Amino acid sequence: MQQRKMQGNGTEKERGKARGAEQFLWQFGFEPSSYLQGYASLYARGDSMQPRILAGDLVFIQLGAEVRSGEYAAVSIDGGRAELFRVLRQKRGILLCPENRAFPMRFFPAAEMPRLRIFGRVVKSMRNF
């Protein structure tokens, strides 16, 4: 299927998805404009964030937002895919904590911080039943 590029706004298919996302967000009481610019979404995979975030949950990330200690964030380690963690900032570095205690916490001292890319703060997750 060929997609026609719309001037500056993506393909027709992408615009349709954006309109669908906007309608979806309105149904749940969210202001769509605040979620469509400066935000990204991903579907959670795996069970490292259970019971708080489950596989298949739609997670919204505020890109570039400061992540305070104790907040959830999307983080890439060594250029890998984004993973969700609770971030605990400490004097000597950062501790990345999965919610599921079956998974190990990972500490990164200040010298190893360049290995991390923190995309932003998790602001919302949604689950379909």
C-alpha positions in Angstrom: 0.0 0.0 0.0 1.5 3.3 -1.0 1.2 6.2 1.4 1.0 9.7 0.1 3.2 12.2 2.0 1.2 15.1 3.4 3.1 18.4 3.5 4.9 18.7 6.9 2.3 16.4 8.7 3.4 12.9 7.8 1.4 10.4 5.7 -2.4 10.2 5.5 -2.1 7.0 7.5 -0.1 8.7 10.2 -2.5 11.6 10.4 -5.4 9.2 10.8 -3.5 7.5 13.7 -3.0 10.9 15.3 -6.7 11.7 15.0 -7.5 8.3 16.5 -5.1 8.8 19.3 -6.6 12.3 20.0 -10.1 10.9 20.2 -8.9 8.0 22.4 -7.3 10.5 24.8 -10.4 12.6 25.0 -12.4 9.6 26.0 -10.2 9.1 29.0 -10.3 12.7 30.0 -6.9 13.8 28.8 -6.1 17.1 27.0 -4.8 15.7 23.6 -2.7 18.6 22.7 -0.6 18.2 25.8 0.1 14.5 24.9 0.8 14.9 21.2 3.7 17.4 21.3 6.8 16.7 23.4 5.5 13.2 24.3 6.0 9.7 23.1 4.2 6.5 23.8 5.2 2.9 23.9 3.7 -0.4 24.7 5.3 -2.0 27.8 6.9 -5.4 27.2 7.9 -8.0 29.7 7.1 -8.2 33.4 9.9 -6.2 35.1 7.5 -3.4 36.1 4.7 -5.6 37.4 2.4 -5.0 39.2 2.4 -1.3 38.4 2.8 -1.5 34.6 1.9 -4.7 32.8 3.0 -6.0 29.4 0.7 -4.4 26.8 0.0 -1.3 28.8 0.3 2.0 26.7 2.8 4.2 28.5 3.2 7.9 27.8 6.6 9.5 28.2 7.2 13.3 28.6 10.4 13.6 26.5 13.3 15.5 27.9 11.5 16.1 31.2 13.6 16.1 34.4 13.2 12.8 36.2 13.2 13.3 39.9 14.3 10.6 42.3 11.5 8.0 42.8 9.8 8.7 39.4 9.4 6.3 36.5 11.4 6.9 33.3 12.2 5.4 29.9 15.9 4.6 29.9 18.3 3.2 27.3 21.4 1.4 28.6 24.4 1.2 26.3 22.3 2.2 23.3 19.7 -0.6 23.7 16.0 -0.3 23.5 14.1 1.9 26.0 13.2 0.2 29.3 11.0 1.4 32.1 12.5 1.9 35.6 12.0 3.7 38.8 14.9 6.1 39.0 16.6 6.6 42.4 19.1 9.4 42.3 21.9 9.0 44.9 25.0 11.0 45.8 27.3 8.6 43.9 25.1 7.8 40.9 21.7 6.5 39.8 20.0 3.3 40.8 17.5 1.9 38.2 14.8 -0.2 39.9 12.3 -2.5 38.3 9.0 -2.8 40.3 9.1 -6.6 40.0 11.5 -7.8 42.8 12.4 -10.8 40.7 14.5 -8.5 38.5 17.8 -7.0 39.7 18.4 -3.3 40.5 21.2 -1.7 38.5 23.5 1.0 39.9 25.4 3.3 37.7 28.1 5.4 39.4 28.6 9.0 38.1 31.6 7.8 35.9 29.2 5.4 34.0 26.4 7.9 33.5 27.3 8.3 29.8 26.1 4.7 29.3 22.6 5.9 30.1 20.1 7.8 28.0 17.1 9.0 30.0 14.4 9.8 27.4 12.0 11.3 29.8 9.5 10.8 32.7 6.6 8.4 32.6 3.4 10.5 33.0 0.6 8.0 32.3 -0.1 4.3 31.6 -3.3 2.9 30.3 -4.5 -0.7 30.2 -7.1 -2.3 28.0 -9.2 -5.1 29.6 
